[in-house]
Amino acid sequence: MNTAQVDPRVEAKIVGAAAFAQPILRELRALVREACPAAQETIKWGHIAFVTEHGILCMLGTFKAHCTFGFWH
């Protein structure tokens, strides 16, 4: 992972997620970083988001009993 584009709030969000969700979120994060290294990770509306110069690419949501992944458009 390109450390210049790592947002410490994202790691904190993953660490704070339910134990079952943490490896899922880490894997999805790695896949997005690999597929689109230009995407910047951030937090939007309390969820992990990846943004490019064109806007939001995708988001990861964390909840008590599940996690989500979705493309923005």
C-alpha positions, 0 to 999 in steps of 0.5 A: 500500500502506498503509505503517502495515500494512507489515512490513519482514520481508515485504519482506526475505523477498521480496528474499531470494527467487529472482529469478523469484519476486520479481515474483510475490510483489510482485504477489500482495502488492499484490492482497491489500492491494487486496482486503483493506486491513484485513489485516496482513502478517506472517511465520508459520512462515517464510512471508509471511502476511496476518491479519485479526481472524478469523485467517490469511487467506492465505499466500505461500511462497517456495522455491528453485524455486517460490512458493506462494499459498494461502488458510488456510481 
